[in-house]
Amino acid sequence: MAKRLVPLLNRVLIEKIVPPAKTNSGILLPEKSSKLNSGKVISIGPGARDREGKIIPVTVKEGDTVLLPEYGGTEVKLGEKQFYLFRDEDLLGTLHE
């Protein structure tokens, strides 16, 4: 069983952020109330190559919080954790606080 996955080319390994189902005071939240499809970048590939063979670097870095498309990505399970592989151009943006 693999313990570490290093994406190839312009792929990005994402761990989805699961919003809390309950507030600090114990109020249960409906499933749709705080659904923002986001994830944390765990690992990135070196980047794609252009026609001349030069590497085009990936636009995000490890640790970034990104906005994900509703559909897409390749599901990968490593141990007990579930991750998703996306192409760099499929990510919709980065989220900042």
N, C-alpha and C positions, 0 to 999 in steps of 0.2 A: 504494500500500500504506500502510495506517495505521501510524503509529509510536506512537500513544498512544490508549488507550481509557479514556474516562470513563464509568462505569456510570450508568444512569438510575435514578430513584426509590430503592428500597431494595435495589438490587443491589450485590454485593461482588465485586470481581475478585480471584481467588486464584491463587497459584502453588503447586502441590503440592510438598511436601518429600519428596524421594526418599531413603529410608534407605540408608546405605552397604551395599554388597554384600560388603565385606571389612573385617576389623578391622585395626588398626594393625600387628599382628604378622603379617598375611597370611592369617589363617584365613577361608575363605569361609563366609558366613552363608547359611542357607537362606532362601528368599524370605519365608516366613511368620513367621520368628522375631522380627523387629522391625517388623512391619507396623502402624503407627499411622497412620491416615488423617488426616494433618494438612497444613496449608498456611499460607502467609504472605499476609497481606492486602496487596495491591499498591495498590488504589484503591477508593474507596467512592463511592456515589451520595449525593445530598443527603438522601434519606429519602422515605418515603411520606407521603401526606396523609390526614388523618382526615376525618370527615364535614363538619366546619366549615371545612376547607381549611387547617388548621394542619399544619405539617410535623412528622412524627414522626421524629427523627433515628435514624441507624443506630447500633446498639449497639457496634460494633467500630470501631477506628481503624486507619489505615495503619501497617503494621509489626507488628501483632498476629499471634500464631500461634494458629490456630483448629483445632478438631476438626471434621472434615467427615463428612457421612453417607457410607455406603458407596456409595450410588447417587445420582445426581442431578447437577445443575449442567449448564451449557451449555459445551461445549468451544470455546475460541477460540484460534486460532493467530496470533500477531503476530510476523512475521519468523521466526526459528528457535525461539522460545520458545512453550511451550504453557501456556495459562491456562484457568481455569474461572470462569464467572459463577454465583454462588449468590444467592438471596434472603437477606436478613438473618435471617429467621425459620427458614431451613433449617440454619443453622450450629448445631452442637450445643454449643459452648462455647469458651472461650479456654484456652490452655495457658500456664502460667507455670513458670519454673524455680525 
